[in-house]
Amino acid sequence: QFIQRQRALALWRKILRSSTGITDAATKKDMRQFARAEFEQHKHVTDLTGKTQFDTMKGTLINAGLLQ
């Protein structure tokens, strides 16, 4: 559980760092809200043996253009 939490926090930090490159304030706010909504949607996940939902959330954020 500790490792999953650390991975989620690292992803969150990467999202915030990536969003600092967005110059339009409204777009930056929208992207951060979208990322937060994804985290909220997946906060109930307790699957510690696999990383399927974590990778799904990360893939969604990449497809949204928030992560590289």
N, CA, C and O atoms as a MOPAC input file, in Angstrom:
PM7 MOZYME 1SCF
protein

 N      0.82800 1    -1.19100 1     0.00000 1
 C      0.00000 1     0.00000 1     0.00000 1
 C      0.86900 1     1.25100 1     0.00000 1
 O      0.53600 1     2.24300 1    -0.64900 1
 N      1.97100 1     1.20700 1     0.72000 1
 C      2.88100 1     2.34400 1     0.76600 1
 C      3.43500 1     2.66400 1    -0.61900 1
 O      3.52900 1     3.82900 1    -1.00400 1
 N      3.79900 1     1.62600 1    -1.36200 1
 C      4.36600 1     1.82300 1    -2.70000 1
 C      3.32300 1     2.40500 1    -3.64400 1
 O      3.63700 1     3.30000 1    -4.42900 1
 N      2.09800 1     1.91900 1    -3.58100 1
 C      1.03600 1     2.45600 1    -4.42800 1
 C      0.79700 1     3.93200 1    -4.11900 1
 O      0.60200 1     4.73900 1    -5.02800 1
 N      0.81300 1     4.27500 1    -2.85000 1
 C      0.61000 1     5.66500 1    -2.44900 1
 C      1.72900 1     6.54000 1    -2.99400 1
 O      1.48200 1     7.63700 1    -3.49400 1
 N      2.95100 1     6.05500 1    -2.89600 1
 C      4.09100 1     6.81400 1    -3.40900 1
 C      4.00400 1     7.00000 1    -4.91800 1
 O      4.33900 1     8.06500 1    -5.43600 1
 N      3.55600 1     5.96400 1    -5.62300 1
 C      3.39300 1     6.07500 1    -7.07900 1
 C      2.32400 1     7.10100 1    -7.42000 1
 O      2.49000 1     7.89100 1    -8.35100 1
 N      1.23000 1     7.09100 1    -6.67000 1
 C      0.15200 1     8.05300 1    -6.92500 1
 C      0.62400 1     9.47700 1    -6.64600 1
 O      0.32300 1    10.38800 1    -7.41700 1
 N      1.35900 1     9.67900 1    -5.55800 1
 C      1.87300 1    11.00700 1    -5.24200 1
 C      2.88300 1    11.47700 1    -6.28500 1
 O      2.89900 1    12.65200 1    -6.65200 1
 N      3.71600 1    10.56900 1    -6.75700 1
 C      4.69000 1    10.92600 1    -7.79700 1
 C      3.97100 1    11.33000 1    -9.08200 1
 O      4.38100 1    12.27200 1    -9.75900 1
 N      2.90100 1    10.61500 1    -9.41200 1
 C      2.12300 1    10.96400 1   -10.60100 1
 C      1.47800 1    12.33400 1   -10.42500 1
 O      1.48100 1    13.14400 1   -11.35200 1
 N      0.93000 1    12.59600 1    -9.25300 1
 C      0.30400 1    13.89400 1    -8.98000 1
 C      1.32600 1    15.02800 1    -9.12800 1
 O      1.02900 1    16.05900 1    -9.73100 1
 N      2.51500 1    14.83600 1    -8.58300 1
 C      3.56400 1    15.85900 1    -8.70900 1
 C      3.94400 1    16.08400 1   -10.16700 1
 O      4.16500 1    17.21800 1   -10.59200 1
 N      4.01700 1    14.99600 1   -10.92800 1
 C      4.35900 1    15.10600 1   -12.34700 1
 C      3.27600 1    15.88200 1   -13.09900 1
 O      3.57900 1    16.67500 1   -13.99000 1
 N      2.03200 1    15.65200 1   -12.74000 1
 C      0.91400 1    16.37300 1   -13.35200 1
 C      1.03000 1    17.86100 1   -13.05900 1
 O      0.90300 1    18.68900 1   -13.96200 1
 N      1.27000 1    18.19800 1   -11.80500 1
 C      1.38800 1    19.60900 1   -11.43800 1
 C      2.55700 1    20.27600 1   -12.14900 1
 O      2.44100 1    21.41100 1   -12.61200 1
 N      3.67200 1    19.57900 1   -12.23300 1
 C      4.82800 1    20.14100 1   -12.94300 1
 C      4.52600 1    20.32100 1   -14.42100 1
 O      4.90500 1    21.32900 1   -15.01600 1
 N      3.85400 1    19.35900 1   -15.00800 1
 C      3.51900 1    19.44500 1   -16.42800 1
 C      2.56500 1    20.59600 1   -16.70500 1
 O      2.66200 1    21.25600 1   -17.73900 1
 N      1.65700 1    20.83100 1   -15.79200 1
 C      0.65900 1    21.87600 1   -16.01200 1
 C      1.24400 1    23.28000 1   -15.86200 1
 O      0.63100 1    24.25100 1   -16.30500 1
 N      2.41300 1    23.39800 1   -15.24900 1
 C      3.00800 1    24.73200 1   -15.13300 1
 C      3.44300 1    25.26900 1   -16.48500 1
 O      3.61400 1    26.47700 1   -16.64300 1
 N      3.62400 1    24.39400 1   -17.45700 1
 C      4.00500 1    24.81900 1   -18.79800 1
 C      2.84700 1    25.36600 1   -19.61800 1
 O      3.05900 1    25.88800 1   -20.71300 1
 N      1.63500 1    25.25500 1   -19.10900 1
 C      0.46100 1    25.76100 1   -19.82400 1
 C      0.34200 1    27.25000 1   -19.52400 1
 O      0.22200 1    27.65700 1   -18.36900 1
 N      0.37600 1    28.05400 1   -20.57800 1
 C      0.38200 1    29.50400 1   -20.38400 1
 C     -1.00300 1    30.07600 1   -20.12000 1
 O     -1.13800 1    31.03300 1   -19.35700 1
 N     -2.02200 1    29.51400 1   -20.73100 1
 C     -3.38000 1    30.01300 1   -20.53200 1
 C     -3.89500 1    29.58000 1   -19.16400 1
 O     -3.97900 1    28.38600 1   -18.87600 1
 N     -4.23700 1    30.54500 1   -18.33000 1
 C     -4.65200 1    30.25900 1   -16.95200 1
 C     -5.90600 1    29.39300 1   -16.89100 1
 O     -6.00400 1    28.50200 1   -16.04800 1
 N     -6.85200 1    29.64800 1   -17.76800 1
 C     -8.09500 1    28.87300 1   -17.76000 1
 C     -7.83900 1    27.42500 1   -18.14800 1
 O     -8.40300 1    26.50900 1   -17.54900 1
 N     -6.99700 1    27.21700 1   -19.14300 1
 C     -6.66900 1    25.85600 1   -19.58000 1
 C     -5.91500 1    25.12200 1   -18.48500 1
 O     -6.16700 1    23.94400 1   -18.23000 1
 N     -4.99100 1    25.81700 1   -17.83900 1
 C     -4.23100 1    25.21300 1   -16.74600 1
 C     -5.16900 1    24.77800 1   -15.62700 1
 O     -5.03400 1    23.68200 1   -15.08400 1
 N     -6.11000 1    25.63500 1   -15.29100 1
 C     -7.07300 1    25.30900 1   -14.23000 1
 C     -7.93000 1    24.11100 1   -14.62700 1
 O     -8.17500 1    23.22100 1   -13.81300 1
 N     -8.38900 1    24.09100 1   -15.89100 1
 C     -9.20600 1    22.98000 1   -16.37700 1
 C     -8.44500 1    21.66000 1   -16.33100 1
 O     -8.99700 1    20.63500 1   -15.93000 1
 N     -7.18100 1    21.68400 1   -16.73900 1
 C     -6.39200 1    20.45600 1   -16.74700 1
 C     -6.15800 1    19.94000 1   -15.33200 1
 O     -6.21100 1    18.73500 1   -15.08600 1
 N     -5.89800 1    20.85800 1   -14.40600 1
 C     -5.70400 1    20.42900 1   -13.01000 1
 C     -6.99900 1    19.88400 1   -12.41900 1
 O     -6.97800 1    18.91500 1   -11.66000 1
 N     -8.12300 1    20.50400 1   -12.76500 1
 C     -9.41100 1    20.00200 1   -12.28300 1
 C     -9.70800 1    18.62900 1   -12.86900 1
 O    -10.23700 1    17.75500 1   -12.18200 1
 N     -9.36700 1    18.44300 1   -14.14100 1
 C     -9.56900 1    17.14400 1   -14.78400 1
 C     -8.73100 1    16.07600 1   -14.08100 1
 O     -9.22100 1    14.98600 1   -13.78700 1
 N     -7.46200 1    16.40200 1   -13.81600 1
 C     -6.58200 1    15.44700 1   -13.14800 1
 C     -7.10600 1    15.12100 1   -11.75500 1
 O     -7.10000 1    13.96400 1   -11.33700 1
 N     -7.55400 1    16.13500 1   -11.04900 1
 C     -8.08800 1    15.91200 1    -9.69800 1
 C     -9.32800 1    15.01600 1    -9.75300 1
 O     -9.50600 1    14.13800 1    -8.90900 1
 N    -10.17300 1    15.24400 1   -10.74600 1
 C    -11.37400 1    14.42200 1   -10.89900 1
 C    -10.99800 1    12.96200 1   -11.16800 1
 O    -11.65900 1    12.04800 1   -10.67400 1
 N     -9.94400 1    12.74800 1   -11.94600 1
 C     -9.48200 1    11.38100 1   -12.19800 1
 C     -8.99400 1    10.72500 1   -10.90700 1
 O     -9.28700 1     9.55900 1   -10.64500 1
 N     -8.25500 1    11.47500 1   -10.11300 1
 C     -7.79000 1    10.94000 1    -8.83200 1
 C     -8.97400 1    10.64000 1    -7.92000 1
 O     -9.01100 1     9.59500 1    -7.27200 1
 N     -9.93100 1    11.54400 1    -7.86900 1
 C    -11.12300 1    11.32400 1    -7.03200 1
 C    -11.89000 1    10.09200 1    -7.50100 1
 O    -12.38300 1     9.31500 1    -6.68500 1
 N    -11.98800 1     9.91800 1    -8.80800 1
 C    -12.72000 1     8.77900 1    -9.36000 1
 C    -12.05100 1     7.45700 1    -8.98100 1
 O    -12.73200 1     6.44500 1    -8.82100 1
 N    -10.74400 1     7.45800 1    -8.83900 1
 C    -10.01800 1     6.22600 1    -8.56000 1
 C     -9.53800 1     6.10200 1    -7.11400 1
 O     -8.74400 1     5.21500 1    -6.80200 1
 N    -10.01000 1     6.97800 1    -6.23500 1
 C     -9.51500 1     6.93800 1    -4.85700 1
 C     -9.95600 1     5.69500 1    -4.09500 1
 O     -9.34000 1     5.34600 1    -3.08800 1
 N    -10.98600 1     5.03400 1    -4.54000 1
 C    -11.49600 1     3.84500 1    -3.85800 1
 C    -10.70600 1     2.58600 1    -4.19100 1
 O    -10.93400 1     1.54300 1    -3.57800 1
 N     -9.80300 1     2.65500 1    -5.12700 1
 C     -9.08200 1     1.48100 1    -5.59900 1
 C     -8.18800 1     0.94000 1    -4.48900 1
 O     -7.40000 1     1.67100 1    -3.88900 1
 N     -8.32800 1    -0.34200 1    -4.23500 1
 C     -7.52100 1    -0.99000 1    -3.20400 1
 C     -6.71700 1    -2.14700 1    -3.76900 1
 O     -6.10700 1    -2.90100 1    -3.01000 1
 N     -6.70500 1    -2.30000 1    -5.07600 1
 C     -5.97700 1    -3.38200 1    -5.72700 1
 C     -4.48000 1    -3.12200 1    -5.62300 1
 O     -3.93200 1    -2.31800 1    -6.37600 1
 N     -3.82600 1    -3.79600 1    -4.69900 1
 C     -2.40200 1    -3.58400 1    -4.48300 1
 C     -1.54700 1    -4.58700 1    -5.23800 1
 O     -0.32800 1    -4.42900 1    -5.30700 1
 N     -2.16100 1    -5.61200 1    -5.80500 1
 C     -1.37600 1    -6.62500 1    -6.50200 1
 C     -1.13300 1    -6.25700 1    -7.95400 1
 O     -0.12900 1    -6.66600 1    -8.53600 1
 N     -2.03100 1    -5.49500 1    -8.54300 1
 C     -1.86700 1    -5.11600 1    -9.93500 1
 C     -1.83900 1    -3.61600 1   -10.08700 1
 O     -2.10000 1    -2.87200 1    -9.14200 1
 N     -1.52100 1    -3.18500 1   -11.28300 1
 C     -1.46400 1    -1.75700 1   -11.51500 1
 C     -2.37400 1    -1.35700 1   -12.66300 1
 O     -2.15800 1    -0.31800 1   -13.28500 1
 N     -3.37600 1    -2.15400 1   -12.95100 1
 C     -4.24200 1    -1.92200 1   -14.09200 1
 C     -4.96700 1    -0.59300 1   -14.01100 1
 O     -4.91300 1     0.18600 1   -14.96300 1
 N     -5.64100 1    -0.30700 1   -12.90800 1
 C     -6.39500 1     0.93800 1   -12.80900 1
 C     -5.47400 1     2.14200 1   -12.72400 1
 O     -5.80800 1     3.21100 1   -13.23600 1
 N     -4.31700 1     1.98700 1   -12.08600 1
 C     -3.34800 1     3.07200 1   -12.02100 1
 C     -2.87900 1     3.42200 1   -13.42900 1
 O     -2.81900 1     4.59600 1   -13.79300 1
 N     -2.54900 1     2.40800 1   -14.21600 1
 C     -2.10400 1     2.63300 1   -15.58400 1
 C     -3.22700 1     3.19800 1   -16.44600 1
 O     -2.97500 1     3.99800 1   -17.34600 1
 N     -4.46800 1     2.78700 1   -16.17600 1
 C     -5.60500 1     3.32600 1   -16.90400 1
 C     -5.75300 1     4.81400 1   -16.64200 1
 O     -5.95700 1     5.59500 1   -17.57200 1
 N     -5.64900 1     5.21200 1   -15.37300 1
 C     -5.75600 1     6.62800 1   -15.02700 1
 C     -4.61700 1     7.41200 1   -15.66400 1
 O     -4.83400 1     8.49400 1   -16.20900 1
 N     -3.41400 1     6.87600 1   -15.59800 1
 C     -2.26300 1     7.54800 1   -16.18600 1
 C     -2.44900 1     7.67800 1   -17.70000 1
 O     -2.13700 1     8.71900 1   -18.27700 1
 N     -2.94900 1     6.63700 1   -18.33300 1
 C     -3.19800 1     6.68000 1   -19.78000 1
 C     -4.23300 1     7.72100 1   -20.14600 1
 O     -4.10600 1     8.39900 1   -21.16600 1
 N     -5.25300 1     7.85000 1   -19.32300 1
 C     -6.28000 1     8.86900 1   -19.55500 1
 C     -5.66800 1    10.26100 1   -19.50200 1
 O     -5.98400 1    11.11200 1   -20.33400 1
 N     -4.80400 1    10.49600 1   -18.54100 1
 C     -4.15300 1    11.79300 1   -18.40500 1
 C     -3.18800 1    12.05800 1   -19.55900 1
 O     -3.05200 1    13.20000 1   -19.99900 1
 N     -2.52500 1    11.03000 1   -20.04800 1
 C     -1.65300 1    11.19900 1   -21.20000 1
 C     -2.47200 1    11.54200 1   -22.43500 1
 O     -2.10800 1    12.43700 1   -23.19800 1
 N     -3.58700 1    10.82500 1   -22.63300 1
 C     -4.44600 1    11.08900 1   -23.78600 1
 C     -5.07200 1    12.48100 1   -23.72900 1
 O     -5.37800 1    13.07300 1   -24.76400 1
 N     -5.25900 1    12.99400 1   -22.52500 1
 C     -5.81900 1    14.33500 1   -22.37700 1
 C     -4.77000 1    15.41300 1   -22.63500 1
 O     -5.08900 1    16.60000 1   -22.69900 1
 N     -3.52500 1    14.99000 1   -22.78100 1
 C     -2.45900 1    15.92800 1   -23.06800 1
 C     -1.82900 1    16.54600 1   -21.82800 1
 O     -1.06100 1    17.50300 1   -21.93000 1
 N     -2.14900 1    16.00700 1   -20.67000 1
 C     -1.60500 1    16.56000 1   -19.43800 1
 C     -0.23700 1    15.98000 1   -19.10900 1
 O      0.60000 1    16.65600 1   -18.51100 1
 N     -0.00900 1    14.73700 1   -19.49800 1
 C      1.27900 1    14.10000 1   -19.25600 1
 C      1.93100 1    13.75100 1   -20.58300 1
 O      1.25900 1    13.59300 1   -21.60200 1
 N      3.23900 1    13.63500 1   -20.55000 1
 C      4.00400 1    13.23900 1   -21.75300 1
 C      4.21700 1    11.75700 1   -21.73800 1
 O      4.83400 1    11.21300 1   -22.65300 1

